[in-house]
Amino acid sequence: MTSDGRGDAELPSAVGSNALNGPALLRWGRVCLEGLEQRREEINALNVFPIADADTGTNMLATMRAAMQAAEAAMVAAPSTVAVPSTHEVAAAMARGATLGARGNSGIILSQVLRGIAEAVRGGLLTADTLREALATASALVRESLSVPVEGTILTVLDRASECAAACPEPVLAEVAVAAADGAAKALGDTPAQLGVLREAGVVDAGARGLVVLLDSLVAVTLGETPDRPQYVRGEFAVPQTHVERGDMGIVAAHDDSASRDSAEHQSSVQWQGGIESRNNAEPQNSAEPHFEVMYLLSDTDNRRIARLRDRLAELGDSVVVVGDGAGSWSAHVHCADAGAAVEAGIATGTLSAIRIESFAITARTATATPVWPAQDGPADRGVLAVVAGDGAAALFEAGGAVVLGGDGTVTSAALLAAIRQLPNREVLVLPNGALPAHELVAVGVAARDVHRDVLLLPSGSMVQGLAALAVHDCGRIAVDDAFAMSEAAAATRWGSLRAATERALTMVGTCEAGDGLGLVGHDVVVIDRDVPTAGRTLLDRMLAFGGELVTLLMGAAAPAELAAELAAHIANGFPGIEVSVYCGGQHADLVQIGVE
């Protein structure tokens, strides 16, 4: 076998082998999917911690599906010279897929179990020794990822599985898998004695139940027999009149708590003498009740910034988990009251994507959190912020009454958020003008809104659309009507651009060479011509074929001096009656940006 594990394919992957190669690991993943599907409703019914939203089984199943889709894709993408991907390649694909597709707190933790396997099999197969290493690594990764580890959860059960695997003296993969699975199942049954909210609901921990499914699936693949586990039923583990105290030597006493059951704080907490857990586990760590589950992916960051993010999210809420796939991608999760602040923390950490914000419930507090602004006579306290490129364009937007961000510099999501926060206005309308991708705009919009400011990001994909929107801006209207009118004006403006190709490239209409004129409608190349002005004239013909009353030409910094006159004359000769407005924009990306209204 080679050092990178590519000799894995020569080894058997059937039940009874003492090692799992890439295909066998895929088989284990499929068995996990089947098990999680079968147990999904059971796991959902057990879900009371940290939020009783009955989705843990669904989240773990969705996360495992994402892992398997990535692994199957890795199999398909394997070079033809290689029979199958190595164990590590499959495991790494599963870990990455799970991290990027994680759903909920439990899904993120599941991704770290897969990452533990991926890191353990870097040098070869999944064996008895590497399984021990995988579980130990996963346990350490999960503890590191949590802002406040809580015992009596999947964390505790994963620890116990790792301990039992390490203690198993057998050098056989199946025996180590059995030891880990049985240890986890025993620890699962103990979770109600460790976490008050579980004991009062009479359930074991839902995420830990899902972990047992994964370990039992490994037993099924390696031993050929699936362990017989009970159906965990809600209410089965309830102990309504007692709570347990644990000393250094374990459980030492059980006391009647009926006199203190009127205390809501006590009803959802367990006090360990050993100090393992002392906080009220049904409440978040911050003072505001969590209304939102916030998740997003991060890239372009590092461990130091991730540690700061974990601390910041812990200040905002609870159930904080921030994990990586080991290859530069991270997934963050928090339950909090201020979803915008959680997203803002992510923006300060790296590049965000796949932002998901879900509300637990619409409560009276949520409704009253929206401020009631006093009625105003006269113009509203409203500002317009426009993202621009080029000094000439900046002057145009400023003349229209907008505050400008950009000029000749590159605009980032963090800069846009800071600019919004610096405006003194209670209502802010933002013209992004195509400067940022949609997912970053969503992140900025979420982070910028709070009880002190209403922020609306308008759908302007270009500066010419932004100018059209700004032309109908009216502070005398209420914000929603003003935003609608501006959005309608932007949407009614067809836009395109003329550029000079900088290199040979393949486009949707053919191959261009460096120096060719490129005509774009929106973001798509529709014209290629060796002569740049000819490409511009052809582009105008295409755009005006559908009619128009006003053409705006926003000239770039590199546009030839005579180009504006040539294009204006072409419009006048070929499309009489259409008004033409020419401005010096000074942008560097486009020779000309064209708007047709």
C-alpha positions as CSV (number, residue, x, y, z in Angstrom):
1,M,0.0,0.0,0.0
2,T,1.3,3.5,-0.9
3,S,1.8,6.1,1.8
4,D,-1.2,8.1,0.6
5,G,-3.5,5.0,1.0
6,R,-4.2,4.5,-2.7
7,G,-3.5,0.8,-2.3
8,D,-6.7,0.6,-0.2
9,A,-8.7,-0.6,-3.2
10,E,-6.8,-3.9,-3.2
11,L,-8.1,-4.8,0.3
12,P,-11.5,-6.4,0.9
13,S,-14.4,-4.2,2.0
14,A,-16.8,-7.0,3.1
15,V,-17.9,-7.8,6.6
16,G,-15.3,-9.7,8.5
17,S,-12.2,-7.8,7.3
18,N,-10.1,-6.1,9.9
19,A,-9.9,-2.8,8.1
20,L,-12.2,-0.6,6.1
21,N,-11.1,1.0,2.8
22,G,-12.8,3.8,0.9
23,P,-15.7,1.7,-0.5
24,A,-16.3,0.1,2.9
25,L,-16.5,3.5,4.5
26,L,-19.1,4.5,1.9
27,R,-21.0,1.4,2.8
28,W,-20.9,2.4,6.5
29,G,-22.2,5.9,5.5
30,R,-25.1,4.3,3.7
31,V,-26.0,2.1,6.7
32,C,-25.9,5.3,8.8
33,L,-28.3,7.0,6.5
34,E,-30.7,4.0,6.8
35,G,-30.4,4.0,10.5
36,L,-31.0,7.7,10.9
37,E,-34.0,7.5,8.6
38,Q,-35.5,4.7,10.6
39,R,-34.8,6.4,13.9
40,R,-35.6,10.0,12.8
41,E,-39.0,10.3,14.4
42,E,-37.7,8.6,17.6
43,I,-34.8,11.1,17.8
44,N,-37.0,14.1,17.0
45,A,-39.4,13.1,19.8
46,L,-36.5,13.0,22.3
47,N,-35.3,16.5,21.4
48,V,-35.8,18.8,24.4
49,F,-32.3,20.2,24.8
50,P,-31.1,22.9,24.1
51,I,-34.3,23.8,22.4
52,A,-37.4,21.6,22.3
53,D,-37.9,22.0,18.5
54,A,-38.1,18.3,17.6
55,D,-35.7,18.4,14.7
56,T,-32.5,16.7,15.9
57,G,-33.2,13.5,14.0
58,T,-34.0,15.5,10.8
59,N,-30.9,17.6,11.2
60,M,-28.6,14.6,11.7
61,L,-30.1,12.8,8.7
62,A,-29.7,15.9,6.5
63,T,-26.1,16.4,7.6
64,M,-25.3,12.7,6.9
65,R,-26.9,13.0,3.5
66,A,-24.7,16.0,2.7
67,A,-21.7,14.0,3.8
68,M,-22.6,11.1,1.5
69,Q,-23.3,13.3,-1.5
70,A,-19.8,14.7,-1.2
71,A,-18.3,11.2,-0.8
72,E,-20.2,9.8,-3.7
73,A,-19.0,12.8,-5.8
74,A,-15.4,12.0,-4.7
75,M,-15.9,8.4,-6.0
76,V,-17.1,9.7,-9.4
77,A,-14.3,12.2,-9.7
78,A,-11.6,9.7,-9.0
79,P,-9.0,9.6,-11.8
80,S,-9.3,6.7,-14.2
81,T,-5.9,5.5,-13.2
82,V,-7.1,4.9,-9.6
83,A,-9.5,2.0,-8.9
84,V,-11.2,3.8,-6.0
85,P,-10.4,6.8,-3.8
86,S,-8.5,6.0,-0.6
87,T,-10.0,5.8,2.8
88,H,-8.8,9.2,3.6
89,E,-10.1,10.8,0.5
90,V,-13.6,9.3,1.1
91,A,-13.5,10.3,4.8
92,A,-12.3,13.8,4.1
93,A,-15.0,14.3,1.5
94,M,-17.6,13.1,4.1
95,A,-16.2,15.5,6.7
96,R,-16.2,18.4,4.3
97,G,-19.7,17.6,3.0
98,A,-21.0,17.3,6.6
99,T,-19.4,20.6,7.6
100,L,-20.8,22.5,4.7
101,G,-24.2,20.9,4.8
102,A,-24.6,20.7,8.6
103,R,-28.0,21.3,10.0
104,G,-28.4,22.3,13.7
105,N,-26.2,21.9,16.7
106,S,-26.3,18.1,16.3
107,G,-25.4,18.1,12.7
108,I,-22.3,20.3,13.3
109,I,-21.1,17.9,16.0
110,L,-21.7,14.9,13.7
111,S,-19.4,16.6,11.2
112,Q,-16.6,16.5,13.8
113,V,-17.1,12.7,14.2
114,L,-16.5,12.4,10.5
115,R,-13.5,14.8,10.7
116,G,-12.1,12.7,13.4
117,I,-12.2,9.6,11.1
118,A,-10.7,11.6,8.3
119,E,-7.7,12.7,10.4
120,A,-7.1,9.3,11.8
121,V,-7.0,7.5,8.4
122,R,-4.6,9.9,6.7
123,G,-2.0,7.2,6.5
124,G,-4.2,4.3,5.4
125,L,-7.3,2.3,6.5
126,L,-9.8,2.4,9.3
127,T,-8.5,-0.2,11.7
128,A,-8.9,-1.0,15.4
129,D,-6.1,1.5,16.2
130,T,-7.3,4.2,13.9
131,L,-10.9,3.9,15.1
132,R,-9.6,4.5,18.7
133,E,-7.7,7.5,17.4
134,A,-10.7,8.7,15.4
135,L,-13.0,8.7,18.4
136,A,-10.4,10.4,20.6
137,T,-9.8,13.1,18.0
138,A,-13.6,13.6,17.5
139,S,-14.1,13.9,21.2
140,A,-11.4,16.6,21.5
141,L,-12.6,18.5,18.4
142,V,-16.2,18.6,19.8
143,R,-15.1,19.9,23.2
144,E,-12.9,22.5,21.6
145,S,-15.8,23.7,19.3
146,L,-18.2,24.3,22.2
147,S,-18.3,27.6,24.1
148,V,-19.8,25.9,27.2
149,P,-19.6,22.1,27.2
150,V,-22.7,20.6,28.9
151,E,-22.6,17.1,30.3
152,G,-25.4,14.6,29.7
153,T,-25.3,15.3,26.0
154,I,-23.8,13.9,22.9
155,L,-20.5,15.3,24.2
156,T,-20.5,13.0,27.2
157,V,-21.6,10.0,25.2
158,L,-18.9,10.6,22.6
159,D,-16.3,10.8,25.4
160,R,-17.5,7.5,26.8
161,A,-17.4,5.8,23.4
162,S,-13.8,6.9,23.0
163,E,-12.9,5.7,26.5
164,C,-14.4,2.3,25.9
165,A,-12.7,1.9,22.5
166,A,-9.4,2.8,24.1
167,A,-9.9,0.3,26.9
168,C,-10.7,-2.5,24.5
169,P,-7.7,-4.8,24.4
170,E,-8.7,-6.6,21.2
171,P,-6.8,-5.8,18.0
172,V,-9.9,-6.4,15.9
173,L,-11.8,-3.5,14.3
174,A,-15.2,-5.1,15.0
175,E,-14.5,-5.7,18.7
176,V,-13.4,-2.1,19.1
177,A,-16.5,-0.9,17.3
178,V,-18.7,-3.1,19.6
179,A,-16.9,-1.7,22.7
180,A,-17.5,1.9,21.5
181,A,-21.1,1.3,20.6
182,D,-22.0,-0.5,23.8
183,G,-20.2,2.1,25.9
184,A,-22.1,4.9,24.1
185,A,-25.4,3.1,24.6
186,K,-24.7,2.7,28.3
187,A,-23.8,6.4,28.6
188,L,-26.9,7.3,26.6
189,G,-29.0,5.7,29.3
190,D,-27.2,7.7,31.9
191,T,-27.9,11.1,30.3
192,P,-31.1,11.8,32.2
193,A,-29.2,11.5,35.5
194,Q,-26.8,14.2,34.3
195,L,-29.0,16.8,32.8
196,G,-32.1,18.0,34.6
197,V,-34.1,19.0,31.5
198,L,-33.8,15.5,30.1
199,R,-34.8,13.9,33.4
200,E,-37.9,16.0,33.8
201,A,-39.0,15.3,30.2
202,G,-38.2,11.6,30.7
203,V,-35.9,11.3,27.7
204,V,-32.3,10.5,26.8
205,D,-30.3,13.1,24.9
206,A,-31.5,13.2,21.2
207,G,-28.1,14.0,19.7
208,A,-26.5,11.2,21.7
209,R,-29.1,8.8,20.4
210,G,-28.1,9.7,16.9
211,L,-24.4,9.1,17.7
212,V,-25.3,5.6,18.9
213,V,-27.0,5.0,15.5
214,L,-23.7,5.8,13.8
215,L,-21.7,3.5,16.1
216,D,-24.2,0.7,15.7
217,S,-23.9,1.1,12.0
218,L,-20.2,0.6,12.2
219,V,-20.8,-2.6,14.2
220,A,-23.2,-3.8,11.5
221,V,-20.6,-3.2,8.7
222,T,-17.6,-4.7,10.5
223,L,-19.4,-7.6,12.4
224,G,-22.4,-8.3,10.3
225,E,-24.8,-7.9,13.2
226,T,-26.7,-4.8,14.2
227,P,-26.9,-4.3,18.0
228,D,-30.4,-4.6,19.5
229,R,-31.2,-1.3,21.1
230,P,-34.5,-0.3,22.8
231,Q,-37.0,2.2,21.4
232,Y,-36.4,5.2,23.5
233,V,-39.8,6.6,24.5
234,R,-40.5,10.0,25.9
235,G,-41.4,9.9,29.6
236,E,-39.6,6.6,30.2
237,F,-36.7,8.2,32.1
238,A,-38.7,10.8,34.1
239,V,-37.8,11.1,37.8
240,P,-40.1,13.9,38.9
241,Q,-39.5,13.9,42.7
242,T,-35.7,13.6,43.0
243,H,-32.5,15.0,41.8
244,V,-29.2,13.4,42.0
245,E,-26.0,14.6,43.6
246,R,-22.7,13.4,42.5
247,G,-19.5,13.5,44.6
248,D,-16.0,12.5,43.8
249,M,-16.9,8.8,44.1
250,G,-19.9,9.0,41.8
251,I,-23.7,9.1,42.7
252,V,-23.9,9.4,46.4
253,A,-27.5,10.4,47.2
254,A,-31.0,11.1,45.9
255,H,-33.1,13.7,47.6
256,D,-36.8,14.6,47.6
257,D,-37.0,17.9,45.8
258,S,-40.8,18.4,46.0
259,A,-40.6,21.4,48.2
260,S,-38.5,23.3,45.8
261,R,-40.1,22.3,42.6
262,D,-42.0,25.7,42.4
263,S,-38.7,27.3,41.4
264,A,-38.6,27.4,37.6
265,E,-34.8,27.8,37.7
266,H,-34.5,24.6,39.7
267,Q,-36.9,22.7,37.5
268,S,-34.4,22.9,34.6
269,S,-31.1,22.5,36.4
270,V,-29.0,19.9,38.1
271,Q,-26.4,20.8,40.7
272,W,-23.4,18.5,40.7
273,Q,-21.3,18.4,43.9
274,G,-18.3,17.7,41.6
275,G,-19.0,21.0,39.8
276,I,-19.5,19.5,36.3
277,E,-22.7,21.5,35.7
278,S,-24.1,24.4,37.7
279,R,-26.0,26.6,35.3
280,N,-29.6,26.4,34.3
281,N,-29.4,24.4,31.1
282,A,-32.9,25.5,29.8
283,E,-31.8,29.1,29.7
284,P,-29.2,30.9,27.5
285,Q,-26.1,32.3,29.0
286,N,-26.9,35.9,28.0
287,S,-29.8,37.9,29.5
288,A,-32.0,37.8,26.4
289,E,-34.2,34.9,25.5
290,P,-33.0,33.2,22.2
291,H,-35.5,33.6,19.4
292,F,-33.2,32.5,16.5
293,E,-31.0,29.7,15.4
294,V,-28.2,31.3,13.3
295,M,-25.9,29.2,11.1
296,Y,-23.4,30.1,8.4
297,L,-20.3,28.9,6.7
298,L,-17.0,30.7,6.9
299,S,-13.8,30.7,4.8
300,D,-10.7,33.0,4.4
301,T,-10.1,32.9,8.2
302,D,-7.8,31.3,10.7
303,N,-7.9,29.6,14.1
304,R,-7.2,32.8,16.0
305,R,-10.2,34.6,14.5
306,I,-12.3,31.5,14.9
307,A,-11.6,31.5,18.6
308,R,-12.6,35.1,18.9
309,L,-15.8,34.4,17.0
310,R,-16.6,31.5,19.4
311,D,-16.2,33.9,22.3
312,R,-18.3,36.6,20.7
313,L,-21.1,34.2,19.9
314,A,-21.0,32.9,23.5
315,E,-21.6,36.5,24.6
316,L,-24.7,36.8,22.3
317,G,-26.4,33.5,23.1
318,D,-25.9,29.8,23.8
319,S,-25.6,26.4,22.0
320,V,-22.5,27.9,20.3
321,V,-20.6,25.5,18.1
322,V,-17.9,26.6,15.6
323,V,-16.2,23.8,13.8
324,G,-13.9,23.3,10.8
325,D,-13.5,20.5,8.2
326,G,-9.7,20.6,8.4
327,A,-9.4,22.1,4.9
328,G,-10.1,25.8,5.5
329,S,-13.9,25.8,5.8
330,W,-15.8,26.4,9.0
331,S,-19.4,26.1,10.2
332,A,-20.9,28.3,13.0
333,H,-24.0,27.8,15.0
334,V,-25.7,29.8,17.8
335,H,-29.0,30.3,19.5
336,C,-29.5,34.0,20.2
337,A,-31.9,36.9,20.5
338,D,-29.9,39.2,18.1
339,A,-29.4,37.4,14.8
340,G,-27.9,40.5,13.2
341,A,-25.2,40.7,15.8
342,A,-24.3,37.0,15.2
343,V,-24.0,37.6,11.5
344,E,-22.0,40.7,12.1
345,A,-19.6,38.7,14.2
346,G,-19.2,36.3,11.3
347,I,-18.5,39.2,8.8
348,A,-15.7,40.3,11.1
349,T,-14.2,36.8,11.1
350,G,-14.1,35.8,7.4
351,T,-16.1,35.3,4.2
352,L,-19.7,34.3,4.9
353,S,-21.9,32.0,2.9
354,A,-25.0,29.8,3.3
355,I,-26.5,32.0,6.0
356,R,-29.5,30.3,7.7
357,I,-31.6,32.1,10.3
358,E,-34.6,30.3,11.7
359,S,-37.0,31.7,14.3
360,F,-38.0,29.3,17.2
361,A,-41.3,31.1,17.7
362,I,-43.1,34.4,17.3
363,T,-43.5,35.6,20.8
364,A,-45.0,38.7,22.5
365,R,-41.5,39.9,23.2
366,T,-40.6,39.7,19.5
367,A,-43.6,41.7,18.6
368,T,-43.0,44.4,21.2
369,A,-39.3,44.6,20.3
370,T,-40.2,46.5,17.1
371,P,-40.2,50.2,17.9
372,V,-43.2,52.4,17.3
373,W,-41.9,55.5,15.7
374,P,-43.7,58.8,16.3
375,A,-45.7,60.3,13.4
376,Q,-43.7,62.9,11.5
377,D,-44.8,66.0,9.7
378,G,-42.6,66.5,6.6
379,P,-39.8,64.5,5.2
380,A,-38.8,61.2,6.9
381,D,-35.5,60.8,8.6
382,R,-34.2,58.7,5.7
383,G,-30.8,58.4,4.1
384,V,-29.7,56.7,0.9
385,L,-26.3,55.0,0.8
386,A,-24.9,54.1,-2.6
387,V,-21.9,51.8,-3.4
388,V,-20.1,53.2,-6.4
389,A,-16.9,52.8,-8.4
390,G,-15.2,55.8,-9.9
391,D,-14.9,59.4,-8.8
392,G,-17.3,60.7,-11.5
393,A,-20.0,58.3,-10.5
394,A,-19.5,59.2,-6.8
395,A,-20.1,62.9,-7.7
396,L,-23.3,61.9,-9.6
397,F,-24.8,60.0,-6.7
398,E,-23.8,62.7,-4.2
399,A,-25.5,65.3,-6.4
400,G,-28.6,63.1,-6.2
401,G,-28.6,63.2,-2.4
402,A,-26.9,59.9,-1.6
403,V,-24.1,59.2,0.7
404,V,-21.4,57.4,-1.2
405,L,-19.2,54.4,-0.4
406,G,-16.5,53.3,-2.7
407,G,-15.0,55.8,-5.0
408,D,-12.0,54.0,-6.6
409,G,-11.5,51.4,-3.8
410,T,-12.9,47.9,-3.5
411,V,-15.9,47.7,-1.2
412,T,-16.2,44.8,1.3
413,S,-19.2,43.7,3.3
414,A,-17.6,44.9,6.5
415,A,-17.1,48.3,5.0
416,L,-20.7,48.5,3.8
417,L,-21.9,47.5,7.3
418,A,-19.7,50.1,8.9
419,A,-21.0,52.8,6.5
420,I,-24.6,51.9,7.3
421,R,-24.0,52.1,11.0
422,Q,-22.3,55.5,10.6
423,L,-25.4,57.1,9.0
424,P,-27.4,59.1,11.5
425,N,-30.7,58.3,9.8
426,R,-33.4,56.1,11.3
427,E,-34.3,54.7,7.9
428,V,-31.5,53.7,5.4
429,L,-32.0,52.7,1.8
430,V,-29.0,51.0,0.3
431,L,-28.1,50.9,-3.4
432,P,-25.5,48.1,-3.7
433,N,-25.1,48.6,-7.5
434,G,-23.7,45.2,-8.0
435,A,-20.6,45.7,-5.8
436,L,-21.2,42.6,-3.6
437,P,-22.6,39.1,-4.2
438,A,-26.1,38.4,-2.9
439,H,-25.1,36.2,0.1
440,E,-22.9,39.0,1.4
441,L,-25.7,41.6,1.0
442,V,-28.0,39.3,2.9
443,A,-25.5,39.1,5.7
444,V,-25.0,42.9,5.8
445,G,-28.8,43.5,5.8
446,V,-29.3,41.1,8.7
447,A,-26.5,42.6,10.7
448,A,-27.5,46.2,10.1
449,R,-31.1,46.0,11.2
450,D,-31.9,46.6,14.9
451,V,-34.5,48.4,17.0
452,H,-32.9,51.7,16.3
453,R,-32.7,51.5,12.5
454,D,-34.6,50.2,9.5
455,V,-32.4,49.1,6.6
456,L,-33.6,48.2,3.1
457,L,-31.2,46.9,0.5
458,L,-32.6,47.7,-3.0
459,P,-32.1,45.5,-6.0
460,S,-29.8,47.6,-8.1
461,G,-27.3,45.4,-9.9
462,S,-25.4,48.3,-11.6
463,M,-24.6,51.9,-11.1
464,V,-26.9,52.9,-14.0
465,Q,-29.8,51.1,-12.3
466,G,-28.8,52.9,-9.0
467,L,-29.0,56.2,-10.8
468,A,-32.5,55.4,-12.1
469,A,-33.6,54.4,-8.6
470,L,-32.1,57.6,-7.1
471,A,-33.9,59.8,-9.6
472,V,-37.3,58.8,-8.1
473,H,-36.3,58.9,-4.5
474,D,-38.7,60.9,-2.4
475,C,-38.4,61.4,1.4
476,G,-42.0,62.6,1.5
477,R,-43.2,59.0,1.1
478,I,-43.2,56.4,3.7
479,A,-40.1,54.1,3.5
480,V,-41.8,51.1,2.0
481,D,-43.4,53.1,-0.7
482,D,-40.1,55.0,-1.5
483,A,-38.2,51.7,-1.6
484,F,-40.9,50.1,-3.9
485,A,-40.7,53.1,-6.3
486,M,-36.9,53.0,-6.4
487,S,-36.8,49.2,-6.8
488,E,-39.3,49.4,-9.6
489,A,-37.2,52.1,-11.4
490,A,-34.1,50.0,-11.0
491,A,-35.8,46.8,-12.3
492,A,-37.2,48.7,-15.3
493,T,-33.7,49.8,-16.4
494,R,-32.0,47.3,-18.7
495,W,-28.3,47.5,-18.3
496,G,-25.2,46.3,-20.0
497,S,-21.5,47.2,-20.3
498,L,-18.7,47.4,-22.9
499,R,-15.3,46.0,-21.9
500,A,-12.0,45.2,-23.5
501,A,-10.9,41.6,-23.0
502,T,-7.7,41.3,-21.0
503,E,-7.0,37.7,-21.9
504,R,-8.1,34.8,-24.1
505,A,-11.3,33.3,-22.6
506,L,-14.3,31.1,-23.4
507,T,-17.6,32.9,-23.2
508,M,-21.2,31.8,-23.8
509,V,-21.0,33.2,-27.4
510,G,-17.5,32.0,-28.2
511,T,-13.8,32.5,-27.5
512,C,-12.4,36.0,-27.2
513,E,-8.8,37.1,-27.5
514,A,-7.0,39.8,-25.5
515,G,-8.0,43.2,-26.8
516,D,-11.4,42.1,-28.2
517,G,-14.5,44.3,-27.5
518,L,-16.9,42.5,-25.2
519,G,-20.6,43.5,-25.0
520,L,-22.4,42.3,-21.9
521,V,-26.1,42.4,-21.0
522,G,-26.2,42.1,-17.3
523,H,-23.4,39.7,-16.4
524,D,-23.5,37.7,-19.7
525,V,-21.3,38.3,-22.7
526,V,-23.5,38.6,-25.8
527,V,-21.2,40.3,-28.3
528,I,-17.5,39.7,-29.3
529,D,-15.8,41.9,-31.9
530,R,-12.2,42.6,-32.7
531,D,-13.0,46.3,-32.8
532,V,-14.2,47.8,-29.4
533,P,-16.4,50.6,-30.8
534,T,-18.1,48.1,-33.2
535,A,-18.8,45.8,-30.2
536,G,-20.4,48.8,-28.5
537,R,-22.6,49.7,-31.4
538,T,-23.7,46.1,-31.8
539,L,-24.5,45.9,-28.1
540,L,-26.6,49.1,-28.3
541,D,-28.5,47.5,-31.2
542,R,-29.3,44.4,-29.1
543,M,-30.4,46.4,-26.1
544,L,-32.5,48.9,-28.0
545,A,-34.2,46.2,-30.1
546,F,-36.8,46.0,-27.3
547,G,-37.4,49.8,-27.3
548,G,-36.5,52.5,-24.8
549,E,-36.9,56.2,-24.2
550,L,-33.6,57.2,-22.4
551,V,-30.1,55.8,-22.7
552,T,-27.6,56.6,-20.0
553,L,-23.9,56.1,-21.0
554,L,-21.6,56.1,-17.9
555,M,-18.1,56.4,-19.3
556,G,-15.2,54.6,-17.7
557,A,-11.7,55.8,-16.9
558,A,-10.1,53.9,-19.8
559,A,-12.7,54.8,-22.4
560,P,-11.2,56.4,-25.6
561,A,-12.1,60.1,-25.8
562,E,-14.1,59.7,-29.0
563,L,-16.1,56.7,-27.8
564,A,-18.9,58.5,-26.1
565,A,-19.6,60.7,-29.2
566,E,-19.5,57.6,-31.5
567,L,-22.0,55.7,-29.4
568,A,-24.3,58.7,-29.0
569,A,-24.3,59.4,-32.8
570,H,-25.1,55.7,-33.4
571,I,-28.2,56.0,-31.2
572,A,-29.3,59.2,-32.8
573,N,-28.9,57.8,-36.3
574,G,-30.4,54.4,-35.7
575,F,-33.0,55.1,-33.0
576,P,-34.3,58.7,-33.5
577,G,-36.3,60.1,-30.6
578,I,-34.4,58.3,-27.9
579,E,-32.8,60.7,-25.4
580,V,-29.1,60.1,-24.6
581,S,-27.4,61.2,-21.4
582,V,-23.6,60.9,-21.2
583,Y,-21.7,61.1,-17.9
584,C,-18.1,60.6,-16.8
585,G,-18.2,57.8,-14.3
586,G,-14.5,57.0,-14.0
587,Q,-15.0,53.3,-13.2
588,H,-12.2,51.0,-14.1
589,A,-14.0,47.7,-14.8
590,D,-16.2,48.9,-17.7
591,L,-15.3,51.2,-20.6
592,V,-19.0,52.1,-20.7
593,Q,-21.9,51.1,-18.5
594,I,-25.2,51.4,-20.4
595,G,-28.7,51.9,-19.0
596,V,-31.9,51.8,-21.1
597,E,-35.1,53.1,-19.6
